[in-house]
């Protein structure tokens, strides 16, 4: 996979710069993130979305099993407000597995 990315990077480099014969020293390394991060927590404040997740479920899980809807609702609103601008869809009702959401401080 790394060689494919290096070749793609060289092609992109030659297209952008107009240099037709890029040398191996001109290799462009592209980060590979798809599938490279395990699902789950990235620490106390970042969570990776897994299949079946939604922001309410993630908020409830982050607050713990003792939390009821009355406690989850205001925290969920904070989670939505913090993450909506950064979501791939821009819609807090449509999140994708692999997206990383920020969990604000628990009040």
VOTIDREN-47785 format. One line per field, with one value per residue: x, y, z of N, C-alpha, C, O in turn; residue number from 1. Coordinates in nm, 2 decimals. Atoms other than C-alpha are relative to their C-alpha. Last residue first. Layout:
# VOTIDREN-47785
npx: [X | ...]
npy: [Y | ...]
npz: [Z | ...]
capx: [X | ...]
capy: [Y | ...]
capz: [Z | ...]
cpx: [X | ...]
cpy: [Y | ...]
cpz: [Z | ...]
opx: [X | ...]
opy: [Y | ...]
opz: [Z | ...]
resi: [NUM | ...]
//
This chain:
# VOTIDREN-47785
npx: [0.03 | 0.13 | -0.01 | -0.03 | 0.09 | -0.06 | 0.08 | -0.04 | -0.01 | -0.14 | -0.11 | -0.05 | -0.15 | -0.06 | 0.08 | -0.03 | 0.13 | 0.05 | 0.13 | -0.01 | 0.05 | -0.11 | -0.09 | 0.07 | -0.04 | -0.14 | -0.05 | 0.05 | -0.07 | -0.14 | 0.00 | 0.01 | -0.14 | -0.08 | 0.05 | -0.06 | -0.14 | 0.00 | 0.03 | 0.13 | 0.07 | 0.09 | 0.12 | 0.00 | 0.04 | -0.11 | -0.11 | 0.04 | 0.01 | -0.14 | -0.06 | 0.07 | -0.06 | 0.06 | -0.01 | 0.11 | 0.13 | 0.01 | 0.14 | 0.02 | 0.06 | 0.03 | 0.08 | 0.12 | -0.03 | -0.13 | -0.04 | 0.01 | 0.12 | 0.10 | 0.03 | -0.12 | -0.02 | 0.12 | 0.08 | 0.11 | 0.04 | 0.14 | 0.07 | 0.09 | 0.12 | 0.11 | -0.02 | 0.04 | -0.09 | -0.03 | -0.08 | 0.05 | -0.12 | -0.03 | -0.12 | 0.00 | 0.11 | -0.03 | -0.11 | 0.06 | 0.08 | -0.09 | -0.06 | 0.11 | 0.02 | -0.12 | 0.01 | 0.11 | -0.05 | -0.08 | 0.08]
npy: [-0.10 | 0.03 | 0.03 | -0.12 | 0.00 | -0.06 | -0.11 | -0.03 | -0.14 | -0.05 | 0.07 | 0.12 | 0.02 | 0.09 | 0.13 | 0.09 | 0.02 | -0.13 | -0.03 | 0.01 | 0.13 | 0.09 | -0.06 | -0.03 | 0.08 | 0.01 | -0.14 | -0.04 | 0.09 | -0.05 | -0.12 | 0.03 | 0.04 | -0.12 | -0.10 | 0.01 | -0.04 | -0.14 | -0.09 | 0.01 | -0.12 | -0.06 | 0.07 | 0.11 | -0.04 | -0.08 | 0.09 | 0.08 | -0.09 | -0.03 | 0.12 | 0.02 | -0.09 | -0.14 | -0.12 | 0.00 | 0.02 | 0.13 | 0.06 | 0.04 | 0.13 | 0.03 | -0.10 | -0.03 | -0.07 | -0.05 | -0.13 | -0.02 | -0.07 | 0.09 | -0.03 | 0.01 | 0.12 | 0.09 | 0.01 | 0.10 | 0.07 | -0.04 | 0.10 | -0.07 | 0.07 | -0.09 | -0.10 | 0.06 | 0.10 | -0.01 | 0.11 | 0.13 | 0.08 | 0.01 | -0.08 | -0.13 | -0.07 | -0.04 | -0.09 | -0.13 | -0.05 | -0.04 | -0.13 | -0.10 | -0.02 | -0.08 | -0.14 | -0.06 | -0.03 | -0.12 | -0.12]
npz: [-0.10 | -0.06 | -0.14 | -0.09 | -0.12 | -0.12 | -0.06 | -0.14 | -0.03 | 0.03 | -0.07 | 0.07 | -0.03 | 0.10 | 0.00 | -0.12 | -0.06 | -0.05 | 0.06 | 0.15 | 0.05 | 0.04 | 0.11 | 0.13 | 0.11 | 0.02 | 0.03 | 0.14 | 0.10 | 0.01 | 0.08 | 0.14 | 0.04 | 0.01 | 0.10 | 0.13 | -0.01 | -0.05 | 0.11 | 0.05 | 0.06 | -0.10 | -0.01 | -0.09 | -0.13 | -0.06 | -0.03 | -0.11 | -0.12 | -0.04 | -0.06 | -0.13 | -0.10 | 0.02 | -0.09 | -0.10 | 0.07 | 0.05 | 0.03 | 0.13 | 0.02 | 0.14 | 0.06 | -0.08 | -0.12 | 0.03 | -0.06 | -0.15 | -0.04 | -0.06 | -0.14 | -0.07 | -0.06 | 0.01 | -0.12 | 0.01 | -0.12 | -0.03 | -0.09 | -0.08 | -0.05 | 0.00 | -0.11 | -0.13 | -0.04 | -0.14 | -0.05 | 0.06 | 0.01 | 0.14 | 0.03 | -0.06 | 0.05 | 0.14 | 0.00 | -0.05 | 0.11 | 0.11 | -0.04 | 0.01 | 0.14 | 0.04 | -0.04 | 0.08 | 0.13 | -0.01 | 0.00]
capx: [-2.02 | -1.85 | -1.58 | -1.65 | -1.63 | -1.47 | -1.59 | -1.36 | -1.52 | -1.43 | -1.79 | -2.00 | -2.22 | -2.56 | -2.79 | -2.52 | -2.54 | -2.23 | -2.18 | -1.81 | -1.86 | -1.63 | -1.88 | -2.14 | -1.89 | -1.89 | -2.26 | -2.37 | -2.16 | -2.29 | -2.65 | -2.57 | -2.45 | -2.78 | -2.98 | -2.77 | -2.85 | -3.23 | -3.21 | -3.05 | -2.69 | -2.58 | -2.43 | -2.16 | -2.14 | -1.93 | -2.18 | -2.47 | -2.29 | -2.19 | -2.55 | -2.69 | -2.42 | -2.52 | -2.33 | -2.45 | -2.12 | -1.84 | -1.76 | -1.41 | -1.41 | -1.20 | -1.19 | -1.06 | -0.82 | -0.86 | -1.16 | -1.30 | -1.22 | -0.86 | -0.68 | -0.52 | -0.84 | -0.83 | -0.56 | -0.28 | -0.07 | 0.08 | 0.45 | 0.57 | 0.87 | 1.11 | 1.42 | 1.29 | 1.32 | 1.03 | 1.04 | 0.75 | 0.80 | 0.49 | 0.49 | 0.13 | 0.10 | 0.45 | 0.38 | 0.04 | 0.21 | 0.48 | 0.22 | 0.02 | 0.34 | 0.42 | 0.07 | 0.09 | 0.43 | 0.28 | 0.00]
capy: [1.98 | 1.71 | 1.86 | 1.85 | 1.52 | 1.57 | 1.34 | 1.13 | 0.99 | 0.62 | 0.51 | 0.79 | 1.05 | 1.17 | 1.32 | 1.58 | 1.71 | 1.87 | 1.54 | 1.51 | 1.64 | 1.92 | 2.21 | 1.99 | 1.87 | 2.13 | 2.22 | 1.85 | 1.75 | 2.05 | 1.95 | 1.60 | 1.73 | 1.91 | 1.60 | 1.34 | 1.46 | 1.46 | 1.14 | 0.95 | 0.89 | 0.61 | 0.41 | 0.67 | 1.02 | 0.91 | 0.63 | 0.87 | 1.12 | 0.84 | 0.72 | 1.07 | 1.14 | 0.84 | 0.51 | 0.20 | 0.15 | 0.30 | 0.66 | 0.73 | 0.92 | 1.22 | 1.38 | 1.11 | 0.95 | 0.83 | 0.62 | 0.35 | 0.22 | 0.14 | 0.38 | 0.26 | 0.17 | 0.46 | 0.69 | 0.67 | 0.98 | 1.06 | 1.05 | 1.24 | 1.10 | 1.35 | 1.16 | 0.87 | 1.11 | 1.29 | 1.29 | 1.49 | 1.80 | 2.02 | 2.12 | 2.02 | 1.73 | 1.60 | 1.61 | 1.44 | 1.16 | 1.13 | 1.12 | 0.85 | 0.65 | 0.70 | 0.60 | 0.28 | 0.21 | 0.24 | 0.00]
capz: [3.40 | 3.19 | 2.98 | 2.61 | 2.42 | 2.08 | 1.80 | 1.58 | 1.26 | 1.20 | 1.17 | 1.02 | 1.18 | 1.04 | 1.31 | 1.39 | 1.03 | 0.88 | 0.69 | 0.76 | 1.11 | 1.22 | 1.24 | 1.42 | 1.69 | 1.97 | 1.94 | 1.92 | 2.22 | 2.42 | 2.33 | 2.44 | 2.78 | 2.83 | 2.74 | 2.93 | 3.28 | 3.24 | 3.02 | 3.31 | 3.39 | 3.63 | 3.34 | 3.26 | 3.12 | 2.82 | 2.74 | 2.75 | 2.53 | 2.28 | 2.27 | 2.22 | 1.95 | 1.75 | 1.73 | 1.54 | 1.36 | 1.57 | 1.62 | 1.76 | 2.09 | 2.20 | 2.55 | 2.79 | 2.55 | 2.20 | 2.30 | 2.08 | 1.73 | 1.65 | 1.42 | 1.10 | 0.92 | 0.69 | 0.82 | 0.57 | 0.55 | 0.21 | 0.16 | -0.15 | -0.31 | -0.47 | -0.38 | -0.60 | -0.90 | -1.07 | -1.44 | -1.58 | -1.36 | -1.42 | -1.06 | -0.98 | -1.22 | -1.14 | -0.77 | -0.81 | -1.01 | -0.75 | -0.47 | -0.65 | -0.68 | -0.31 | -0.22 | -0.43 | -0.27 | 0.08 | 0.00]
cpx: [-0.01 | -0.02 | -0.13 | 0.01 | 0.04 | -0.11 | 0.07 | -0.08 | 0.04 | 0.01 | 0.14 | 0.10 | 0.04 | 0.15 | 0.06 | -0.09 | 0.03 | -0.13 | -0.05 | -0.13 | 0.01 | -0.05 | 0.10 | 0.09 | -0.06 | 0.04 | 0.15 | 0.06 | -0.04 | 0.08 | 0.14 | 0.00 | 0.00 | 0.14 | 0.08 | -0.04 | 0.06 | 0.15 | 0.01 | -0.02 | -0.13 | -0.08 | -0.10 | -0.14 | 0.00 | -0.04 | 0.12 | 0.11 | -0.04 | 0.00 | 0.14 | 0.07 | -0.07 | 0.05 | -0.09 | 0.00 | -0.11 | -0.13 | 0.01 | -0.14 | -0.02 | -0.05 | -0.03 | -0.10 | -0.13 | 0.05 | 0.14 | 0.06 | 0.00 | -0.12 | -0.10 | -0.02 | 0.13 | 0.04 | -0.11 | -0.07 | -0.11 | -0.04 | -0.13 | -0.07 | -0.08 | -0.13 | -0.12 | 0.02 | -0.05 | 0.10 | 0.05 | 0.08 | -0.04 | 0.13 | 0.03 | 0.12 | 0.00 | -0.11 | 0.03 | 0.11 | -0.06 | -0.08 | 0.09 | 0.06 | -0.10 | -0.01 | 0.11 | -0.01 | -0.10 | 0.06 | 0.09]
cpy: [-0.05 | 0.10 | -0.02 | -0.05 | 0.11 | -0.01 | 0.04 | 0.12 | 0.01 | 0.15 | 0.05 | -0.07 | -0.13 | 0.00 | -0.10 | -0.12 | -0.09 | -0.01 | 0.14 | 0.04 | 0.00 | -0.13 | -0.09 | 0.06 | 0.03 | -0.07 | -0.01 | 0.14 | 0.04 | -0.08 | 0.06 | 0.12 | -0.03 | -0.03 | 0.12 | 0.11 | -0.01 | 0.05 | 0.15 | 0.10 | -0.03 | 0.12 | 0.06 | -0.06 | -0.12 | 0.04 | 0.07 | -0.09 | -0.08 | 0.09 | 0.02 | -0.12 | -0.01 | 0.08 | 0.11 | 0.12 | -0.02 | -0.02 | -0.14 | -0.06 | -0.03 | -0.15 | -0.03 | 0.09 | 0.05 | 0.08 | 0.03 | 0.13 | 0.01 | 0.08 | -0.10 | 0.03 | -0.01 | -0.13 | -0.10 | -0.01 | -0.10 | -0.07 | 0.06 | -0.10 | 0.08 | -0.06 | 0.09 | 0.10 | -0.06 | -0.11 | 0.01 | -0.11 | -0.14 | -0.07 | 0.00 | 0.09 | 0.14 | 0.08 | 0.05 | 0.11 | 0.14 | 0.05 | 0.05 | 0.14 | 0.11 | 0.03 | 0.08 | 0.15 | 0.06 | 0.04 | 0.13]
cpz: [0.14 | 0.11 | 0.06 | 0.14 | 0.09 | 0.11 | 0.13 | 0.05 | 0.15 | 0.03 | -0.04 | 0.09 | -0.06 | 0.03 | -0.10 | 0.01 | 0.12 | 0.07 | 0.03 | -0.07 | -0.15 | -0.06 | -0.05 | -0.10 | -0.13 | -0.13 | -0.03 | -0.04 | -0.14 | -0.10 | -0.01 | -0.08 | -0.15 | -0.05 | -0.01 | -0.10 | -0.14 | 0.00 | 0.05 | -0.11 | -0.05 | -0.06 | 0.10 | 0.02 | 0.10 | 0.15 | 0.07 | 0.05 | 0.12 | 0.12 | 0.05 | 0.07 | 0.14 | 0.11 | -0.05 | 0.09 | 0.11 | -0.06 | -0.05 | -0.02 | -0.15 | -0.01 | -0.15 | -0.08 | 0.06 | 0.12 | -0.05 | 0.04 | 0.15 | 0.04 | 0.06 | 0.15 | 0.09 | 0.06 | 0.00 | 0.13 | -0.03 | 0.13 | 0.04 | 0.09 | 0.09 | 0.05 | 0.01 | 0.12 | 0.13 | 0.04 | 0.14 | 0.06 | -0.05 | -0.03 | -0.15 | -0.05 | 0.05 | -0.06 | -0.14 | -0.01 | 0.03 | -0.12 | -0.11 | 0.04 | -0.03 | -0.15 | -0.05 | 0.04 | -0.09 | -0.14 | 0.00]
opx: [-0.04 | 0.06 | -0.23 | -0.04 | 0.14 | -0.23 | 0.12 | -0.08 | 0.00 | 0.13 | 0.16 | 0.18 | -0.04 | 0.23 | 0.01 | -0.06 | 0.07 | -0.19 | -0.13 | -0.13 | -0.02 | 0.03 | 0.15 | 0.09 | -0.01 | 0.13 | 0.20 | 0.11 | 0.05 | 0.16 | 0.17 | 0.06 | 0.09 | 0.20 | 0.12 | 0.05 | 0.15 | 0.17 | 0.06 | 0.07 | -0.16 | -0.17 | -0.22 | -0.24 | 0.01 | 0.05 | 0.18 | 0.14 | 0.02 | 0.08 | 0.18 | 0.10 | 0.00 | 0.09 | -0.11 | -0.10 | -0.09 | -0.23 | 0.10 | -0.17 | -0.06 | 0.00 | -0.10 | -0.22 | -0.24 | 0.14 | 0.23 | 0.06 | 0.07 | -0.11 | -0.21 | 0.06 | 0.15 | 0.13 | -0.16 | -0.02 | -0.20 | -0.02 | -0.14 | -0.13 | -0.02 | -0.24 | -0.13 | -0.05 | -0.14 | 0.08 | 0.16 | 0.03 | -0.11 | 0.18 | 0.12 | 0.11 | -0.02 | -0.08 | 0.05 | 0.08 | -0.06 | -0.05 | 0.09 | 0.03 | -0.08 | 0.02 | 0.10 | -0.03 | -0.07 | 0.08 | 0.05]
opy: [0.02 | 0.13 | 0.04 | -0.16 | 0.12 | 0.03 | -0.04 | 0.22 | -0.07 | 0.20 | 0.07 | -0.01 | -0.22 | 0.08 | -0.21 | -0.21 | -0.21 | 0.09 | 0.20 | 0.10 | 0.10 | -0.21 | -0.07 | 0.01 | -0.01 | -0.04 | 0.06 | 0.15 | 0.05 | -0.02 | 0.12 | 0.13 | 0.01 | 0.05 | 0.16 | 0.16 | 0.07 | 0.17 | 0.23 | 0.18 | -0.13 | 0.17 | 0.03 | 0.00 | -0.10 | 0.05 | 0.02 | -0.11 | -0.06 | 0.07 | -0.02 | -0.12 | 0.00 | 0.03 | 0.13 | 0.14 | -0.08 | 0.05 | -0.17 | -0.15 | 0.06 | -0.24 | 0.05 | 0.09 | 0.00 | 0.17 | -0.06 | 0.23 | -0.06 | 0.19 | -0.12 | 0.00 | -0.12 | -0.20 | -0.14 | -0.05 | -0.07 | -0.19 | 0.17 | -0.20 | 0.16 | -0.01 | 0.16 | 0.09 | 0.00 | -0.22 | 0.05 | -0.22 | -0.21 | -0.08 | 0.08 | 0.20 | 0.24 | 0.17 | 0.17 | 0.22 | 0.23 | 0.15 | 0.17 | 0.23 | 0.20 | 0.14 | 0.20 | 0.23 | 0.15 | 0.16 | 0.22]
opz: [0.23 | 0.20 | 0.02 | 0.18 | 0.15 | 0.08 | 0.21 | -0.01 | 0.23 | 0.05 | -0.16 | 0.16 | -0.07 | -0.02 | -0.12 | 0.09 | 0.11 | 0.12 | -0.04 | -0.17 | -0.22 | -0.10 | -0.17 | -0.22 | -0.24 | -0.20 | -0.12 | -0.15 | -0.23 | -0.18 | -0.11 | -0.19 | -0.22 | -0.12 | -0.12 | -0.17 | -0.17 | -0.02 | -0.03 | -0.13 | -0.11 | 0.01 | 0.09 | -0.01 | 0.22 | 0.23 | 0.16 | 0.17 | 0.23 | 0.22 | 0.16 | 0.19 | 0.24 | 0.22 | -0.17 | 0.17 | 0.21 | -0.03 | -0.14 | 0.06 | -0.23 | 0.05 | -0.21 | -0.05 | 0.02 | 0.10 | -0.07 | -0.04 | 0.22 | 0.08 | -0.01 | 0.23 | 0.15 | 0.02 | 0.11 | 0.23 | -0.11 | 0.14 | 0.09 | 0.04 | 0.18 | 0.03 | 0.11 | 0.22 | 0.20 | 0.00 | 0.17 | 0.09 | 0.03 | -0.15 | -0.19 | -0.08 | -0.03 | -0.15 | -0.17 | -0.05 | -0.05 | -0.18 | -0.13 | -0.03 | -0.11 | -0.20 | -0.08 | -0.05 | -0.17 | -0.17 | -0.07]
resi: [107 | 106 | 105 | 104 | 103 | 102 | 101 | 100 | 99 | 98 | 97 | 96 | 95 | 94 | 93 | 92 | 91 | 90 | 89 | 88 | 87 | 86 | 85 | 84 | 83 | 82 | 81 | 80 | 79 | 78 | 77 | 76 | 75 | 74 | 73 | 72 | 71 | 70 | 69 | 68 | 67 | 66 | 65 | 64 | 63 | 62 | 61 | 60 | 59 | 58 | 57 | 56 | 55 | 54 | 53 | 52 | 51 | 50 | 49 | 48 | 47 | 46 | 45 | 44 | 43 | 42 | 41 | 40 | 39 | 38 | 37 | 36 | 35 | 34 | 33 | 32 | 31 | 30 | 29 | 28 | 27 | 26 | 25 | 24 | 23 | 22 | 21 | 20 | 19 | 18 | 17 | 16 | 15 | 14 | 13 | 12 | 11 | 10 | 9 | 8 | 7 | 6 | 5 | 4 | 3 | 2 | 1]
//
